[in-house]
Amino acid sequence: MTHWIASSNRDNAKILDAKHIWGVPKRNKNLMHRVKPGDTILVYVRQEKEDDTILPSAITGAYEVVSEPYEDHSRLFTTPPQMGDEVFPFRMKVRPVAVFAEPLEFKPLIPDLTFIENKKMWSGYLRVAMREIPAEDYHLILKRAGPKQILDNS
C-alpha cells in the first residue's frame, strides 16, 4: 500500500467528499497509473481567501482508493481560472477512511513531516496533483487530527 497526499482547492475537496471520486489533470496521466486500489490519499487544500477571511492550508481527510484509474471527460470538478478548460479526466473511485469535522491546519505539521525536507520552502512539495509520502507522515497526520476525525466505513 502506498500513501499519497493530493493537492486540491476546497471546492474540489467537497466534490471528492460528496461523489467519492478523485481526478487529476491530463498532464498527470502517468502519475495516476502508479496509484493502485488499497492505496490511501490525504487531501490537502491550499490557503484560500473567502470574503475577508483567510482559510489556512489544511488536510481535510483520508480516503482509500477502491478502483483502478480510469478516464472520464465529463465536467465534475471546479476548474481553477489558471487551468483553462481542464476537466481532471484521469480519475479513481475512493471511499472515506477519515473525514475531519474541521480541517487540520497544515503549517503546524511541517516541522514533523519527513517528506518536506526544506521546511522554509514547504509549499513546493505540494504544487503537484499527488505526491507519494512515507507511512510515518500519513499516520502522524491522522494522529494529529485526533478526536476531530470521523471514521466512515461506507
Accessible surface in RSA format (square Angstrom, percent):
REM  Atomic radii and reference values for relative SASA: ProtOr
REM  Chains: A
REM  Algorithm: Lee & Richards
REM  Probe-radius: 1.40
REM  Slices: 20
REM RES _ NUM      All-atoms   Total-Side   Main-Chain    Non-polar    All polar
REM                ABS   REL    ABS   REL    ABS   REL    ABS   REL    ABS   REL
RES MET A   1   163.45  84.6  82.14  54.4  81.31 193.6  87.80  74.6  75.65 100.2
RES THR A   2    36.86  26.2  33.02  33.5   3.84   9.1   6.00   8.1  30.86  46.7
RES HIS A   3    14.65   8.0  13.38   9.3   1.26   3.2   6.22   6.4   8.42   9.8
RES TRP A   4     2.47   1.0   2.47   1.2   0.00   0.0   2.47   1.3   0.00   0.0
RES ILE A   5     1.76   1.0   0.72   0.5   1.04   2.5   0.72   0.5   1.04   2.8
RES ALA A   6     0.00   0.0   0.00   0.0   0.00   0.0   0.00   0.0   0.00   0.0
RES SER A   7    14.49  12.2   5.01   6.7   9.48  21.8   3.77   8.0  10.72  15.0
RES SER A   8     5.82   4.9   0.72   1.0   5.10  11.8   5.10  10.9   0.72   1.0
RES ASN A   9    22.56  15.6  21.89  21.2   0.67   1.6  12.95  31.2   9.61   9.3
RES ARG A  10    32.29  13.6  31.79  16.2   0.50   1.2  21.76  29.7  10.52   6.4
RES ASP A  11    74.71  52.3  71.26  70.9   3.45   8.2  11.06  26.0  63.65  63.5
RES ASN A  12    10.26   7.1  10.26   9.9   0.00   0.0   2.91   7.0   7.35   7.1
RES ALA A  13     8.71   8.0   5.48   8.5   3.23   7.3   5.48   7.7   3.23   8.6
RES LYS A  14   137.07  66.9 130.23  79.9   6.84  16.3  90.20  81.2  46.87  49.9
RES ILE A  15    35.85  20.4  33.79  25.2   2.06   5.0  35.85  25.8   0.00   0.0
RES LEU A  16     1.43   0.8   1.43   1.0   0.00   0.0   1.43   1.0   0.00   0.0
RES ASP A  17    57.82  40.5  51.08  50.8   6.74  15.9   8.83  20.8  48.99  48.9
RES ALA A  18    81.60  75.0  44.33  68.4  37.26  84.8  54.95  77.4  26.65  70.6
RES LYS A  19   122.18  59.6 102.74  63.0  19.45  46.3  50.32  45.3  71.87  76.6
RES HIS A  20    58.53  32.0  57.65  40.1   0.88   2.2  31.34  32.3  27.19  31.6
RES ILE A  21    31.82  18.1  31.82  23.7   0.00   0.0  31.82  22.9   0.00   0.0
RES TRP A  22     9.27   3.7   9.27   4.5   0.00   0.0   9.27   4.9   0.00   0.0
RES GLY A  23     5.82   7.2   0.00   N/A   5.82   7.2   0.00   0.0   5.82  13.0
RES VAL A  24     0.34   0.2   0.05   0.0   0.29   0.7   0.34   0.3   0.00   0.0
RES PRO A  25     7.61   5.5   7.61   6.9   0.00   0.0   7.61   6.3   0.00   0.0
RES LYS A  26   110.97  54.1 102.82  63.1   8.15  19.4  62.03  55.8  48.94  52.1
RES ARG A  27   184.36  77.4 142.68  72.7  41.67  99.2  74.71 102.1 109.65  66.5
RES ASN A  28    24.66  17.0  22.85  22.1   1.82   4.4   1.82   4.4  22.85  22.1
RES LYS A  29    95.76  46.7  95.52  58.6   0.24   0.6  43.37  39.0  52.39  55.8
RES ASN A  30   123.58  85.2 116.75 112.8   6.83  16.4  34.45  82.9  89.13  86.2
RES LEU A  31    27.86  15.5  22.21  15.9   5.66  14.2  25.25  17.7   2.61   7.0
RES MET A  32     0.41   0.2   0.41   0.3   0.00   0.0   0.41   0.3   0.00   0.0
RES HIS A  33    96.45  52.7  87.24  60.6   9.21  23.6  67.85  69.9  28.60  33.3
RES ARG A  34   132.13  55.5 116.54  59.4  15.59  37.1  56.53  77.3  75.60  45.8
RES VAL A  35     0.00   0.0   0.00   0.0   0.00   0.0   0.00   0.0   0.00   0.0
RES LYS A  36   102.58  50.0 102.58  62.9   0.00   0.0  74.61  67.2  27.97  29.8
RES PRO A  37    61.15  44.6  41.22  37.6  19.92  72.4  41.69  34.4  19.46 120.9
RES GLY A  38    27.12  33.4   0.00   N/A  27.12  33.4  21.86  60.0   5.26  11.8
RES ASP A  39     5.37   3.8   5.36   5.3   0.01   0.0   0.00   0.0   5.37   5.4
RES THR A  40    10.61   7.5  10.61  10.8   0.00   0.0  10.61  14.2   0.00   0.0
RES ILE A  41     0.97   0.6   0.97   0.7   0.00   0.0   0.97   0.7   0.00   0.0
RES LEU A  42     0.00   0.0   0.00   0.0   0.00   0.0   0.00   0.0   0.00   0.0
RES VAL A  43     0.05   0.0   0.05   0.0   0.00   0.0   0.05   0.0   0.00   0.0
RES TYR A  44     8.07   3.8   8.07   4.6   0.00   0.0   0.74   0.6   7.33   9.0
RES VAL A  45     0.02   0.0   0.02   0.0   0.00   0.0   0.02   0.0   0.00   0.0
RES ARG A  46    94.80  39.8  94.80  48.3   0.00   0.0  49.10  67.1  45.70  27.7
RES GLN A  47    95.34  53.3  75.25  55.0  20.09  47.8  17.01  36.2  78.34  59.4
RES GLU A  48    52.45  30.1  45.17  34.2   7.28  17.3  29.80  57.6  22.65  18.5
RES LYS A  49   143.29  69.9 110.33  67.7  32.96  78.5  55.84  50.3  87.44  93.1
RES GLU A  50    98.07  56.3  92.83  70.2   5.24  12.5  29.62  57.3  68.45  55.9
RES ASP A  51   129.68  90.8 101.04 100.6  28.64  67.7  39.22  92.3  90.47  90.2
RES ASP A  52   139.50  97.7 111.96 111.4  27.54  65.1  35.93  84.6 103.57 103.3
RES THR A  53    75.80  53.9  71.34  72.3   4.46  10.6  44.15  59.3  31.65  47.8
RES ILE A  54    97.28  55.4  79.26  59.1  18.02  43.4  79.26  57.1  18.02  48.9
RES LEU A  55    41.82  23.3  41.82  29.9   0.00   0.0  41.82  29.4   0.00   0.0
RES PRO A  56    53.87  39.3  53.34  48.6   0.53   1.9  53.87  44.5   0.00   0.0
RES SER A  57     1.90   1.6   1.77   2.4   0.13   0.3   1.54   3.3   0.36   0.5
RES ALA A  58     1.45   1.3   1.45   2.2   0.00   0.0   1.45   2.0   0.00   0.0
RES ILE A  59     0.00   0.0   0.00   0.0   0.00   0.0   0.00   0.0   0.00   0.0
RES THR A  60    26.22  18.6  25.07  25.4   1.15   2.7  23.29  31.3   2.93   4.4
RES GLY A  61     0.00   0.0   0.00   N/A   0.00   0.0   0.00   0.0   0.00   0.0
RES ALA A  62     0.00   0.0   0.00   0.0   0.00   0.0   0.00   0.0   0.00   0.0
RES TYR A  63     3.68   1.7   3.68   2.1   0.00   0.0   0.33   0.2   3.35   4.1
RES GLU A  64    43.34  24.9  43.34  32.8   0.00   0.0   4.72   9.1  38.62  31.5
RES VAL A  65     0.57   0.4   0.00   0.0   0.57   1.4   0.00   0.0   0.57   1.5
RES VAL A  66    73.41  48.3  44.18  40.0  29.24  70.5  47.70  41.4  25.71  69.7
RES SER A  67    23.94  20.2  18.54  24.7   5.40  12.4  23.94  51.0   0.00   0.0
RES GLU A  68   101.19  58.1  94.65  71.6   6.54  15.6  56.93 110.1  44.26  36.1
RES PRO A  69    24.69  18.0   7.56   6.9  17.13  62.3   7.79   6.4  16.90 105.0
RES TYR A  70    69.53  32.5  59.22  33.7  10.31  26.8  65.49  49.2   4.04   5.0
RES GLU A  71    96.40  55.3  66.71  50.5  29.69  70.7  22.53  43.6  73.86  60.3
RES ASP A  72    50.11  35.1  44.06  43.8   6.06  14.3  12.82  30.2  37.29  37.2
RES HIS A  73   102.89  56.2  83.84  58.3  19.05  48.7  67.40  69.5  35.49  41.3
RES SER A  74    64.20  54.3  51.35  68.5  12.86  29.6  51.52 109.7  12.69  17.8
RES ARG A  75   147.51  61.9 113.60  57.9  33.91  80.7  67.21  91.9  80.30  48.7
RES LEU A  76    43.65  24.3  27.57  19.7  16.08  40.4  30.80  21.6  12.85  34.6
RES PHE A  77     9.24   4.6   3.32   2.1   5.92  15.4   4.22   2.6   5.01  14.3
RES THR A  78    60.36  42.9  53.44  54.2   6.92  16.5  43.18  58.0  17.18  26.0
RES THR A  79    29.48  21.0   8.85   9.0  20.63  49.2   8.85  11.9  20.63  31.2
RES PRO A  80    16.22  11.8  11.86  10.8   4.36  15.8  16.01  13.2   0.21   1.3
RES PRO A  81   133.29  97.1 101.46  92.5  31.83 115.7 113.95  94.1  19.34 120.2
RES GLN A  82   147.75  82.6 106.63  77.9  41.11  97.9  68.57 146.0  79.18  60.0
RES MET A  83    43.06  22.3  24.37  16.1  18.69  44.5  20.75  17.6  22.32  29.6
RES GLY A  84    59.23  73.0   0.00   N/A  59.23  73.0  41.54 114.0  17.70  39.6
RES ASP A  85   108.84  76.2  97.32  96.9  11.53  27.3  35.92  84.5  72.92  72.7
RES GLU A  86    14.12   8.1  13.15   9.9   0.97   2.3   3.30   6.4  10.82   8.8
RES VAL A  87    19.88  13.1  19.37  17.5   0.51   1.2  19.55  17.0   0.33   0.9
RES PHE A  88    17.57   8.8  17.57  10.9   0.00   0.0  17.57  10.7   0.00   0.0
RES PRO A  89     0.02   0.0   0.02   0.0   0.00   0.0   0.02   0.0   0.00   0.0
RES PHE A  90    16.68   8.3  16.68  10.3   0.00   0.0  16.68  10.1   0.00   0.0
RES ARG A  91     2.77   1.2   2.77   1.4   0.00   0.0   0.09   0.1   2.69   1.6
RES MET A  92     0.00   0.0   0.00   0.0   0.00   0.0   0.00   0.0   0.00   0.0
RES LYS A  93   106.50  52.0 106.50  65.3   0.00   0.0  49.05  44.2  57.44  61.2
RES VAL A  94     3.95   2.6   0.05   0.0   3.90   9.4   0.05   0.0   3.90  10.6
RES ARG A  95    69.14  29.0  69.14  35.2   0.00   0.0  27.02  36.9  42.12  25.5
RES PRO A  96     1.99   1.5   1.99   1.8   0.00   0.0   1.99   1.6   0.00   0.0
RES VAL A  97    33.25  21.9  32.46  29.4   0.79   1.9  32.67  28.4   0.58   1.6
RES ALA A  98     0.33   0.3   0.33   0.5   0.00   0.0   0.33   0.5   0.00   0.0
RES VAL A  99    31.52  20.7  31.52  28.5   0.00   0.0  31.52  27.4   0.00   0.0
RES PHE A 100    11.72   5.9   0.10   0.1  11.62  30.2   0.10   0.1  11.62  33.3
RES ALA A 101    63.03  58.0  34.77  53.7  28.26  64.3  41.59  58.6  21.44  56.8
RES GLU A 102   109.04  62.6 109.04  82.5   0.00   0.0  38.41  74.3  70.62  57.7
RES PRO A 103    62.27  45.4  49.27  44.9  13.00  47.2  49.43  40.8  12.84  79.8
RES LEU A 104    18.47  10.3  18.47  13.2   0.00   0.0  18.47  13.0   0.00   0.0
RES GLU A 105    76.00  43.6  71.47  54.1   4.53  10.8  15.32  29.6  60.68  49.5
RES PHE A 106     0.00   0.0   0.00   0.0   0.00   0.0   0.00   0.0   0.00   0.0
RES LYS A 107    99.62  48.6  92.63  56.8   6.99  16.6  49.14  44.2  50.48  53.8
RES PRO A 108    83.50  60.9  63.24  57.6  20.26  73.7  74.41  61.4   9.09  56.5
RES LEU A 109     2.42   1.3   2.42   1.7   0.00   0.0   2.42   1.7   0.00   0.0
RES ILE A 110    10.87   6.2  10.87   8.1   0.00   0.0  10.87   7.8   0.00   0.0
RES PRO A 111    93.40  68.1  71.31  65.0  22.08  80.3  73.42  60.6  19.98 124.2
RES ASP A 112    71.17  49.9  52.75  52.5  18.42  43.6  15.24  35.9  55.93  55.8
RES LEU A 113     0.37   0.2   0.00   0.0   0.37   0.9   0.34   0.2   0.03   0.1
RES THR A 114    76.61  54.5  58.61  59.4  18.00  42.9  64.71  86.9  11.90  18.0
RES PHE A 115    21.74  10.9   7.80   4.8  13.94  36.3  15.31   9.3   6.43  18.4
RES ILE A 116     0.42   0.2   0.00   0.0   0.42   1.0   0.00   0.0   0.42   1.1
RES GLU A 117   147.11  84.5 118.66  89.8  28.45  67.7  39.08  75.6 108.03  88.2
RES ASN A 118    70.82  48.8  64.29  62.1   6.53  15.7  23.15  55.7  47.67  46.1
RES LYS A 119    79.76  38.9  68.44  42.0  11.32  26.9  63.75  57.4  16.01  17.1
RES LYS A 120   187.39  91.4 158.56  97.3  28.83  68.6 113.72 102.4  73.67  78.5
RES MET A 121   131.47  68.1 125.34  82.9   6.14  14.6 100.63  85.6  30.84  40.9
RES TRP A 122    41.33  16.6  41.23  20.0   0.10   0.2  20.38  10.9  20.94  34.0
RES SER A 123    39.22  33.1  37.99  50.7   1.23   2.8  23.08  49.1  16.14  22.6
RES GLY A 124    34.47  42.5   0.00   N/A  34.47  42.5  21.23  58.3  13.24  29.7
RES TYR A 125    47.07  22.0  46.21  26.3   0.86   2.2  32.78  24.6  14.29  17.6
RES LEU A 126     6.15   3.4   3.03   2.2   3.12   7.8   3.59   2.5   2.56   6.9
RES ARG A 127   185.05  77.7 150.04  76.5  35.01  83.4  67.97  92.9 117.08  71.0
RES VAL A 128    60.45  39.8  52.35  47.4   8.10  19.5  59.54  51.7   0.91   2.5
RES ALA A 129    15.77  14.5   4.49   6.9  11.28  25.7  11.06  15.6   4.71  12.5
RES MET A 130     5.18   2.7   0.00   0.0   5.18  12.3   0.04   0.0   5.13   6.8
RES ARG A 131    78.02  32.8  73.47  37.5   4.55  10.8  12.34  16.9  65.68  39.8
RES GLU A 132    88.68  50.9  73.84  55.9  14.83  35.3  19.73  38.2  68.94  56.3
RES ILE A 133     6.60   3.8   0.00   0.0   6.60  15.9   2.05   1.5   4.55  12.4
RES PRO A 134    45.60  33.2  33.73  30.7  11.88  43.2  45.03  37.2   0.57   3.6
RES ALA A 135    47.17  43.4  41.40  63.9   5.77  13.1  41.40  58.3   5.77  15.3
RES GLU A 136   106.38  61.1  95.28  72.1  11.10  26.4  51.99 100.6  54.39  44.4
RES ASP A 137     1.74   1.2   1.74   1.7   0.00   0.0   0.00   0.0   1.74   1.7
RES TYR A 138     9.52   4.4   9.52   5.4   0.00   0.0   6.01   4.5   3.51   4.3
RES HIS A 139   101.03  55.2  97.41  67.7   3.62   9.2  68.72  70.8  32.31  37.6
RES LEU A 140    38.59  21.5  33.94  24.3   4.65  11.7  37.78  26.5   0.81   2.2
RES ILE A 141     0.00   0.0   0.00   0.0   0.00   0.0   0.00   0.0   0.00   0.0
RES LEU A 142    30.78  17.1  27.58  19.7   3.19   8.0  27.86  19.6   2.92   7.8
RES LYS A 143   166.63  81.3 146.08  89.6  20.55  48.9  99.54  89.6  67.09  71.5
RES ARG A 144    98.27  41.3  74.85  38.2  23.41  55.7  36.51  49.9  61.76  37.4
RES ALA A 145     0.87   0.8   0.00   0.0   0.87   2.0   0.00   0.0   0.87   2.3
RES GLY A 146    26.87  33.1   0.00   N/A  26.87  33.1  21.48  58.9   5.39  12.1
RES PRO A 147   142.02 103.5 105.47  96.1  36.54 132.8 119.38  98.6  22.63 140.7
RES LYS A 148    76.75  37.4  69.64  42.7   7.12  16.9  53.50  48.2  23.25  24.8
RES GLN A 149    51.93  29.0  33.13  24.2  18.80  44.8   3.03   6.4  48.90  37.1
RES ILE A 150    93.25  53.1  90.14  67.2   3.11   7.5  93.25  67.2   0.00   0.0
RES LEU A 151   119.40  66.5  92.63  66.3  26.77  67.3  92.77  65.1  26.63  71.7
RES ASP A 152    47.66  33.4  42.89  42.7   4.78  11.3  14.13  33.3  33.53  33.4
RES ASN A 153   129.49  89.3  98.80  95.5  30.68  73.9  32.54  78.3  96.95  93.7
RES SER A 154    95.67  80.8  52.44  70.0  43.22  99.6  81.69 174.0  13.98  19.6
END  Absolute sums over single chains surface
CHAIN  1 A     8226.1       6714.0       1512.1       4529.0       3697.0
END  Absolute sums over all chains
TOTAL          8226.1       6714.0       1512.1       4529.0       3697.0
